[in-house]
Amino acid sequence: MIQQAFSLNQAQLQLLDMMSFIKTPEALRDLNKVISDYFVKKADEEMAQWKNTGDFF
């Protein structure tokens, strides 16, 4: 387990830490929504940047 933890990045470690507090299905749904919203926001920001700069790769 310790060797495996060293191979995880910071975001993955934070998710594991948050998941250790999940005790109900509702809490899991809430966490899922927060994570999904975060990635949608990041994707929207990247798309806006690409449109503004024309730099797609």
Secondary structure, DSSP 8 states (H G I E B T S, - for coil): -HHHHHTS-HHHHHHHHHHTT--SHHHHHHHHHHHHHHHHHHHHHHHHHHHHH----
